[in-house]
Amino acid sequence: MHALRGAWNLFLLGCKTRFRLRGSYWAWRMETAFGADRSKWPSAAERRRAALDYGAWAGDLRRMARDRR
């Protein structure tokens, strides 16, 4: 369920950024998450897992903000 929530929230974020995965937001996000030196980045599988975790976390934040209203 965690992975499904993460994937859904990444999809929503992708819609908001018009799926410009090489755009300024995603470049900043990748550098913030993994650093500027690509040779030190984790494996692709670990990056996918981290992305799903980020998506789930972003959804949790969105839900908490909605519940505060």
Secondary structure, DSSP 8 states (H G I E B T S, - for coil): -HHHHHHHHHHHHHHHTTT-TTSHHHHHHHHHHH-S-GGGS--HHHHHHHHHHHHHHHHHHHHHHHHH-
